[in-house]
Amino acid sequence: RNYKPLVLALRALPLPVVCAVNGVAAGAGANVALACDLVIAAKSASFIQAFCRIGLMPDAGGTYFLPRLVGSARALGLSLLGDKLPAEQAAQWGLIWQCVDDAELPAATDKLLAHLAQAPTRALAAIKEALQASAGNSLLAQLDLERDRQRELGRADDYAEGVAAFTAKRPPRFTGR
């Protein structure tokens, strides 16, 4: 009733969803974070699939995201043992995008958000769509998806601006068109 609509909404948003973790992300809290596109965590943060310790199983998409992010062996270990995973190790395993010093988390998050805000938003949405679709697509279907989105993006104002900025050796000013 609560987590399914939230997780589906996070995944359906066309633009990247950024999650900053400062502390312990446990159970559904960890899995909602994993539903986001870019997770940045403080070094003191940790992730724990504590469900097995109370007779439950991972929810909020945990059984979907964990094996895709860290592989079956690590997903099983995290889920069956309920051990705490430090943020630095989570980054090394590919569970999250980045681990930063605790004091740097706000500034690093703001920098990431500012970067995304200046990016070509239609291209970001197409990248997110294509990467999410890839796990369920055949190579042929994925190549078709790439062709179709690339064609659309190649006709957009942001592409023309990106090329013009590159040629002029200046930063691009994308408009999302």
C-alpha positions as semicolon CSV with decimal commas, in nm:
position;residue;x (nm);y (nm);z (nm)
1;R;0,000;0,000;0,000
2;N;0,282;0,245;0,082
3;Y;0,610;0,126;-0,066
4;K;0,493;-0,004;-0,403
5;P;0,351;0,332;-0,522
6;L;0,656;0,517;-0,386
7;V;0,911;0,287;-0,552
8;L;0,719;0,286;-0,881
9;A;0,690;0,665;-0,872
10;L;1,064;0,706;-0,810
11;R;1,146;0,477;-1,101
12;A;0,891;0,641;-1,332
13;L;1,018;0,995;-1,284
14;P;1,183;1,091;-1,612
15;L;1,469;1,287;-1,455
16;P;1,735;1,142;-1,225
17;V;1,639;1,095;-0,861
18;V;1,923;1,165;-0,617
19;C;1,930;1,022;-0,265
20;A;2,171;1,140;0,005
21;V;2,219;0,896;0,294
22;N;2,348;1,025;0,625
23;G;2,315;0,755;0,890
24;V;2,177;0,403;0,885
25;A;1,954;0,310;0,594
26;A;1,782;-0,002;0,722
27;G;1,520;-0,228;0,572
28;A;1,274;-0,046;0,352
29;G;1,474;0,274;0,404
30;A;1,774;0,112;0,238
31;N;1,562;-0,025;-0,045
32;V;1,384;0,303;-0,115
33;A;1,731;0,459;-0,143
34;L;1,827;0,186;-0,392
35;A;1,519;0,272;-0,599
36;C;1,678;0,613;-0,662
37;D;1,909;0,668;-0,957
38;L;2,211;0,816;-0,781
39;V;2,284;0,745;-0,416
40;I;2,552;0,944;-0,239
41;A;2,635;0,854;0,120
42;A;2,842;0,986;0,406
43;K;3,129;0,761;0,516
44;S;2,955;0,703;0,848
45;A;2,640;0,583;0,671
46;S;2,555;0,217;0,636
47;F;2,300;-0,008;0,471
48;I;2,136;-0,308;0,635
49;Q;1,881;-0,561;0,519
50;A;1,759;-0,639;0,870
51;F;1,445;-0,823;0,761
52;C;1,581;-1,173;0,832
53;R;1,639;-1,074;1,194
54;I;1,266;-1,028;1,250
55;G;1,129;-1,309;1,034
56;L;1,065;-1,109;0,719
57;M;1,216;-1,072;0,373
58;P;1,339;-0,759;0,192
59;D;1,060;-0,544;0,053
60;A;1,024;-0,204;-0,116
61;G;1,203;-0,352;-0,418
62;G;1,499;-0,493;-0,227
63;T;1,478;-0,836;-0,390
64;Y;1,468;-0,661;-0,729
65;F;1,742;-0,401;-0,683
66;L;1,999;-0,588;-0,471
67;P;2,092;-0,867;-0,716
68;R;2,097;-0,623;-1,007
69;L;2,331;-0,389;-0,823
70;V;2,569;-0,625;-0,642
71;G;2,507;-0,971;-0,793
72;S;2,334;-1,277;-0,654
73;A;2,600;-1,387;-0,404
74;R;2,625;-1,050;-0,232
75;A;2,247;-0,995;-0,244
76;L;2,195;-1,331;-0,075
77;G;2,460;-1,259;0,186
78;L;2,317;-0,917;0,268
79;S;1,960;-1,050;0,283
80;L;2,019;-1,382;0,461
81;L;2,265;-1,254;0,722
82;G;2,138;-0,902;0,786
83;D;2,490;-0,766;0,827
84;K;2,554;-0,393;0,820
85;L;2,728;-0,276;0,502
86;P;2,942;0,038;0,550
87;A;2,895;0,310;0,288
88;E;3,254;0,281;0,161
89;Q;3,205;-0,089;0,091
90;A;2,862;-0,020;-0,061
91;A;3,032;0,214;-0,308
92;Q;3,307;-0,041;-0,382
93;W;3,043;-0,307;-0,451
94;G;2,843;-0,079;-0,681
95;L;2,542;-0,060;-0,450
96;I;2,564;0,320;-0,444
97;W;2,718;0,586;-0,667
98;Q;2,951;0,757;-0,423
99;C;3,073;0,770;-0,065
100;V;3,209;1,099;0,069
101;D;3,341;1,232;0,399
102;D;3,058;1,315;0,637
103;A;3,133;1,687;0,636
104;E;3,133;1,690;0,254
105;L;2,792;1,524;0,205
106;P;2,583;1,844;0,177
107;A;2,828;2,014;-0,061
108;A;2,881;1,699;-0,269
109;T;2,506;1,651;-0,298
110;D;2,453;2,015;-0,397
111;K;2,730;1,988;-0,657
112;L;2,572;1,675;-0,805
113;L;2,228;1,837;-0,816
114;A;2,369;2,155;-0,976
115;H;2,544;1,945;-1,240
116;L;2,222;1,759;-1,324
117;A;2,023;2,084;-1,331
118;Q;2,255;2,222;-1,602
119;A;2,248;1,902;-1,808
120;P;2,032;1,833;-2,115
121;T;1,724;1,704;-1,936
122;R;1,569;1,523;-2,234
123;A;1,892;1,329;-2,279
124;L;1,902;1,243;-1,908
125;A;1,545;1,112;-1,926
126;A;1,629;0,903;-2,234
127;I;1,940;0,761;-2,065
128;K;1,739;0,665;-1,757
129;E;1,465;0,508;-1,971
130;A;1,711;0,307;-2,181
131;L;1,914;0,180;-1,887
132;Q;1,602;0,073;-1,699
133;A;1,467;-0,107;-2,007
134;S;1,794;-0,288;-2,083
135;A;1,753;-0,568;-1,828
136;G;1,425;-0,679;-1,987
137;N;1,520;-0,619;-2,350
138;S;1,695;-0,837;-2,600
139;L;1,997;-0,683;-2,772
140;L;1,782;-0,625;-3,081
141;A;1,512;-0,446;-2,882
142;Q;1,771;-0,237;-2,697
143;L;1,938;-0,133;-3,021
144;D;1,598;-0,029;-3,156
145;L;1,528;0,173;-2,841
146;E;1,868;0,343;-2,868
147;R;1,809;0,423;-3,236
148;D;1,467;0,572;-3,170
149;R;1,573;0,786;-2,872
150;Q;1,895;0,896;-3,045
151;R;1,692;1,006;-3,347
152;E;1,462;1,214;-3,124
153;L;1,752;1,366;-2,931
154;G;1,947;1,439;-3,249
155;R;1,660;1,660;-3,369
156;A;1,635;1,851;-3,041
157;D;1,762;2,201;-2,965
158;D;1,985;2,069;-2,686
159;Y;2,184;1,860;-2,932
160;A;2,242;2,161;-3,156
161;E;2,345;2,364;-2,852
162;G;2,580;2,089;-2,732
163;V;2,755;2,072;-3,069
164;A;2,772;2,452;-3,097
165;A;2,917;2,482;-2,746
166;F;3,172;2,209;-2,814
167;T;3,279;2,378;-3,139
168;A;3,302;2,720;-2,972
169;K;3,483;2,570;-2,672
170;R;3,230;2,715;-2,427
171;P;2,996;2,561;-2,170
172;P;2,661;2,459;-2,317
173;R;2,337;2,631;-2,216
174;F;2,079;2,357;-2,239
175;T;1,710;2,444;-2,232
176;G;1,550;2,099;-2,217
177;R;1,416;2,135;-2,571
